[in-house]
Protein backbone atom coordinates (compact mmCIF):
# COMPACT_ATOMS: atom_id res chain seq x y z
CA UNK A 1 0.00 0.00 0.00
CA UNK A 2 2.39 2.74 1.22
CA UNK A 3 6.17 2.57 1.37
CA UNK A 4 8.05 3.48 4.56
CA UNK A 5 8.75 7.06 3.50
CA UNK A 6 5.08 7.65 2.67
CA UNK A 7 4.03 6.16 6.01
CA UNK A 8 6.37 8.57 7.81
CA UNK A 9 4.84 11.53 5.97
CA UNK A 10 1.32 10.40 6.89
CA UNK A 11 2.37 9.90 10.52
CA UNK A 12 3.95 13.37 10.70
CA UNK A 13 0.87 15.05 9.27
CA UNK A 14 -1.35 13.15 11.70
CA UNK A 15 0.89 14.04 14.62
CA UNK A 16 0.86 17.72 13.66
CA UNK A 17 -2.95 17.72 13.48
CA UNK A 18 -3.25 15.92 16.82
CA UNK A 19 -0.84 18.32 18.58
CA UNK A 20 -2.62 21.39 17.23
CA UNK A 21 -6.05 19.93 18.07
CA UNK A 22 -5.02 19.15 21.66
CA UNK A 23 -3.34 22.54 22.03
CA UNK A 24 -6.69 24.12 21.13
CA UNK A 25 -8.59 21.81 23.50
CA UNK A 26 -10.68 20.31 20.68
CA UNK A 27 -11.98 16.76 20.49
CA UNK A 28 -11.72 14.87 17.23
CA UNK A 29 -15.49 15.28 16.90
CA UNK A 30 -15.28 19.05 17.46
CA UNK A 31 -12.53 19.45 14.86
CA UNK A 32 -14.37 17.32 12.32
CA UNK A 33 -17.54 19.34 12.86
CA UNK A 34 -15.69 22.63 12.53
CA UNK A 35 -13.93 21.43 9.36
CA UNK A 36 -17.13 20.00 7.86
CA UNK A 37 -15.73 16.49 7.37
CA UNK A 38 -16.96 13.06 8.53
CA UNK A 39 -16.64 12.48 12.28
CA UNK A 40 -14.31 9.49 12.07
CA UNK A 41 -11.94 11.03 9.54
CA UNK A 42 -9.85 13.06 12.01
CA UNK A 43 -8.92 9.95 13.98
CA UNK A 44 -8.05 8.04 10.84
CA UNK A 45 -5.82 10.90 9.64
CA UNK A 46 -4.14 11.25 13.05
CA UNK A 47 -3.42 7.50 13.10
CA UNK A 48 -2.03 7.62 9.52
CA UNK A 49 -4.65 5.14 8.34
CA UNK A 50 -5.65 7.16 5.28
CA UNK A 51 -4.03 9.38 2.71
CA UNK A 52 -6.43 12.30 2.81
CA UNK A 53 -6.90 14.96 0.15
CA UNK A 54 -5.29 18.37 0.05
CA UNK A 55 -8.76 19.92 0.26
CA UNK A 56 -9.48 18.05 3.48
CA UNK A 57 -6.15 19.20 4.93
CA UNK A 58 -7.08 22.74 3.93
CA UNK A 59 -10.42 22.43 5.76
CA UNK A 60 -8.68 21.06 8.85
CA UNK A 61 -6.09 23.84 8.77
CA UNK A 62 -8.84 26.46 8.49
CA UNK A 63 -10.68 24.91 11.44
CA UNK A 64 -7.43 24.99 13.46
CA UNK A 65 -6.75 28.56 12.25
CA UNK A 66 -3.31 27.69 10.86
CA UNK A 67 -1.73 27.63 7.42
CA UNK A 68 -1.98 24.28 5.63
CA UNK A 69 1.82 24.16 5.34
CA UNK A 70 2.04 23.77 9.13
CA UNK A 71 0.10 20.49 8.91
CA UNK A 72 2.49 19.26 6.24
CA UNK A 73 5.51 20.01 8.41
CA UNK A 74 6.92 22.73 6.19
CA UNK A 75 6.78 25.12 9.16
CA UNK A 76 6.85 22.22 11.58
CA UNK A 77 5.85 22.54 15.22
CA UNK A 78 9.35 21.49 16.27
CA UNK A 79 11.20 23.35 13.48
CA UNK A 80 11.99 20.16 11.58
CA UNK A 81 10.77 19.51 8.07
CA UNK A 82 9.51 16.20 6.75
C-alpha positions as CSV (number, residue, x, y, z in Angstrom):
1,X,0.0,0.0,0.0
2,X,2.4,2.7,1.2
3,X,6.2,2.6,1.4
4,X,8.0,3.5,4.6
5,X,8.7,7.1,3.5
6,X,5.1,7.6,2.7
7,X,4.0,6.2,6.0
8,X,6.4,8.6,7.8
9,X,4.8,11.5,6.0
10,X,1.3,10.4,6.9
11,X,2.4,9.9,10.5
12,X,4.0,13.4,10.7
13,X,0.9,15.1,9.3
14,X,-1.4,13.1,11.7
15,X,0.9,14.0,14.6
16,X,0.9,17.7,13.7
17,X,-2.9,17.7,13.5
18,X,-3.2,15.9,16.8
19,X,-0.8,18.3,18.6
20,X,-2.6,21.4,17.2
21,X,-6.1,19.9,18.1
22,X,-5.0,19.2,21.7
23,X,-3.3,22.5,22.0
24,X,-6.7,24.1,21.1
25,X,-8.6,21.8,23.5
26,X,-10.7,20.3,20.7
27,X,-12.0,16.8,20.5
28,X,-11.7,14.9,17.2
29,X,-15.5,15.3,16.9
30,X,-15.3,19.1,17.5
31,X,-12.5,19.4,14.9
32,X,-14.4,17.3,12.3
33,X,-17.5,19.3,12.9
34,X,-15.7,22.6,12.5
35,X,-13.9,21.4,9.4
36,X,-17.1,20.0,7.9
37,X,-15.7,16.5,7.4
38,X,-17.0,13.1,8.5
39,X,-16.6,12.5,12.3
40,X,-14.3,9.5,12.1
41,X,-11.9,11.0,9.5
42,X,-9.9,13.1,12.0
43,X,-8.9,9.9,14.0
44,X,-8.1,8.0,10.8
45,X,-5.8,10.9,9.6
46,X,-4.1,11.2,13.0
47,X,-3.4,7.5,13.1
48,X,-2.0,7.6,9.5
49,X,-4.7,5.1,8.3
50,X,-5.6,7.2,5.3
51,X,-4.0,9.4,2.7
52,X,-6.4,12.3,2.8
53,X,-6.9,15.0,0.2
54,X,-5.3,18.4,0.0
55,X,-8.8,19.9,0.3
56,X,-9.5,18.0,3.5
57,X,-6.1,19.2,4.9
58,X,-7.1,22.7,3.9
59,X,-10.4,22.4,5.8
60,X,-8.7,21.1,8.9
61,X,-6.1,23.8,8.8
62,X,-8.8,26.5,8.5
63,X,-10.7,24.9,11.4
64,X,-7.4,25.0,13.5
65,X,-6.7,28.6,12.2
66,X,-3.3,27.7,10.9
67,X,-1.7,27.6,7.4
68,X,-2.0,24.3,5.6
69,X,1.8,24.2,5.3
70,X,2.0,23.8,9.1
71,X,0.1,20.5,8.9
72,X,2.5,19.3,6.2
73,X,5.5,20.0,8.4
74,X,6.9,22.7,6.2
75,X,6.8,25.1,9.2
76,X,6.9,22.2,11.6
77,X,5.8,22.5,15.2
78,X,9.3,21.5,16.3
79,X,11.2,23.4,13.5
80,X,12.0,20.2,11.6
81,X,10.8,19.5,8.1
82,X,9.5,16.2,6.7
